[in-house]
Amino acid sequence: MTKEKKATAERLYYVLGALFIAALITCNLIANKFISVDLGFKVFTISAGVLPYPLTFLITDIL
């Protein structure tokens, strides 16, 4: 691996790591807020923290 490719891969790793940490912190900060989702036949009340949480799984798979 050349130095340029290694530097690019390292930079991408740091960016993905930062996004992962930011998503987890965001989930924890908004976990106590609730939203209602009306699907027409039923109203679901869920924590707002579940919205950014799938992003953490995606980033974990990439890393």
C-alpha positions in Angstrom: 0.0 0.0 0.0 1.4 3.4 -1.0 1.7 6.2 1.5 -1.1 8.2 -0.2 -3.5 5.3 0.0 -2.6 4.6 3.6 -3.2 8.2 4.5 -6.5 8.2 2.7 -7.6 5.0 4.4 -6.5 6.3 7.8 -8.4 9.5 7.3 -11.6 7.6 6.3 -11.2 5.4 9.4 -11.0 8.5 11.6 -14.1 10.1 10.0 -16.2 6.9 10.3 -15.0 6.5 13.9 -16.1 10.1 14.7 -19.5 9.6 13.0 -20.0 6.4 15.1 -19.2 8.2 18.3 -21.4 11.2 17.4 -24.3 8.9 16.5 -24.0 7.0 19.9 -23.8 10.3 21.8 -26.8 11.6 19.9 -28.8 8.5 20.7 -28.1 8.8 24.4 -28.9 12.5 24.5 -32.3 12.2 22.9 -33.3 8.8 24.3 -35.6 10.4 26.9 -37.6 12.2 24.3 -40.6 10.4 22.8 -42.3 10.8 19.4 -45.7 9.4 18.2 -45.9 7.7 14.8 -49.4 7.5 13.4 -49.7 4.7 10.8 -53.4 5.1 10.4 -54.5 2.0 12.2 -52.3 2.4 15.3 -50.3 5.1 17.0 -46.8 4.0 18.1 -45.0 6.0 20.8 -41.2 5.4 20.5 -38.1 6.9 21.9 -36.4 9.4 19.5 -33.1 7.7 20.2 -34.1 4.8 17.9 -33.9 7.1 14.9 -30.1 7.6 14.6 -29.3 4.1 16.1 -29.3 2.1 12.9 -26.5 4.4 11.7 -24.3 2.9 14.4 -24.9 -0.6 13.0 -24.0 0.5 9.5 -20.8 2.2 10.6 -19.8 -0.8 12.7 -20.2 -3.1 9.6 -18.1 -0.8 7.5 -15.3 -0.5 10.2 
